[in-house]
Amino acid sequence: MRATTCLTLLAAGAIAAFAVHLPTFPVNMQVAGLILMATGIVGFFVPARPSEWVAPEWMRRRILVHGDLPERDLTDTWSAALSHPIGTPFPLLDLWNPLEGRDHLVAVFLALLFLAREKSIELRQDVLGESPVMVVRTAEERQPISES
């Protein structure tokens, strides 16, 4: 909200709350004035544009640019895969918490693709499109591919 709008709401609210005395009016002007004043005060603290808001980390979308993948996603996915023994298949969805949202599921899947490219894990599916995707850890440690 702009500063002029906030000041106008504050002024109108103060007039309604403190200067207008209409005992038979169907709306309590003191309460309406206080509401207008509170709205004006809150308007000073809320940014005018949603782009100026600072969202918490869990609300921010992750964007991949030219194949870059955040190292944090790779590390988180690899540490979750380490909890399963080598050679034992486990469902891909074991690595994802539904409370983290679909964006995080996409990040986990992309991290798994990178780990598969490094030959640290394998992705398997018995019947294409019908059975769940299974993840198999194939290495004790990651073997990152050097980009040259």
N, C-alpha and C positions, 0 to 999 in steps of 0.2 A: 504494500500500500504506500502511496506517495505521502510525503510529509504534509502537504497542503490538505489532503483528504483526512489525515489523522488529526490535524489541528482543527479542521472544520467539525469533525465528529466530537472532539473534546469540547469545543465551544458550544455546539448545539446541545450536547449532553449536560454541560454545566448550566446553561440557561434553563433547560427543561427540569433539571434536578433542584436548582436553588432559586430560580426567579419566577417560575410559573406555579401558581397556587389555584388549582381548579378542583375543589373537593367533590364535585358531582360528575366530573368527567369519567367516562367508562374505563379509561386506562390510567393507572397510577403514574403520573408524570415524573415523580421522583425516581421510581424504579426504571422507567424508560430512559431517563437521563443518565442514570448510573450505568445502564447497559451501553448506551452510546459512548460514554466516557471510557468504559472498559474496552470497547471495540477500538476506539482511537488509540489507547495506550498499547494494546496488543499489536495494532498496525505498525507501530514504530519498530517492533522487533521482528516482524515477519518480512522477508525480502519481497521486493516488488515482482521479481520474476522467478519462476520455479528453477531456472538454470542457476540462480544464485544460492539455492538451498544446498546445504552440505549433508548428504545422505550418509547414514552409517555404512560401514564396510559391507555388511550383509545385504544391503539394498542396492549396492552399485553393480552395474553390469560389467562383466569382463569382456573385453573386446580383443580379438586376435587380429594382429596386423601382419600381413605377409608371412604367416606361418609361425610367428613367435608364440610361445606358450609360457605363461608365467612359471618360473622355477618353483614357486610355492605350490602350484598345482601338481607338478611332477613329484615334488618331495612328499606332499601329503598322500598322493595316490600310491607312491612306492612304499611309504611307511605302512599304509593300510594293507598292501599286498604282502608285506613281510610277516604279517600276523598269520599267514597261511603257509603250510609246509610246501616245499618244492615238489612239483609234480602232481599235486592234488588240486583238481579243478574246483572252483567255487564260483557262484553266480556273480556277474558283474555288479548287480544291484547291492551286493554286500558292502561295496565300497562307497555307497551313497546314502546319505541321510535325507529322507524326503522333506524334512523341515528346512533344509538348505536351498530348496527350490530347483527348478528345472535347469537354470543356468549353471548351477554347480554340477548337475548330472552331465551336461554337455562338456564342462571343463574336465570332469573325471574321465569321460570317454575319450576326449582328445589326448589327455595325458596317457591313457592306456595305449592309444595308437602310437604315441612317441616311444613309450616303453617297449612296445612290440617291435618297433623299428630298431631299437637298441638290442633286441633279442634278450631282454630281461624277463619278458613274459610272452605268453602265447594267448591268442583269443581263439576259442573253439565254439562251434555250434553244430550239434548233431544233424538236425534237419533245418536247412536254411529257411529262416522266416517263421519257423514253428516252435522250435525249442529255444530255451534261454541261452544267451551268450555266456559262456563260461570263460573264466580267466585262470590260467595256469602259470604259476611263477616258475621260471626255468633257471634262475641264477641267484646266487647268494648276494651279489652286489650288482648295482647298475654298471653298465659299460657304455657311458655316453659316447655318441658318435661325434667326432670332431667335424665341425663344419669348415670346409676349405674352399 
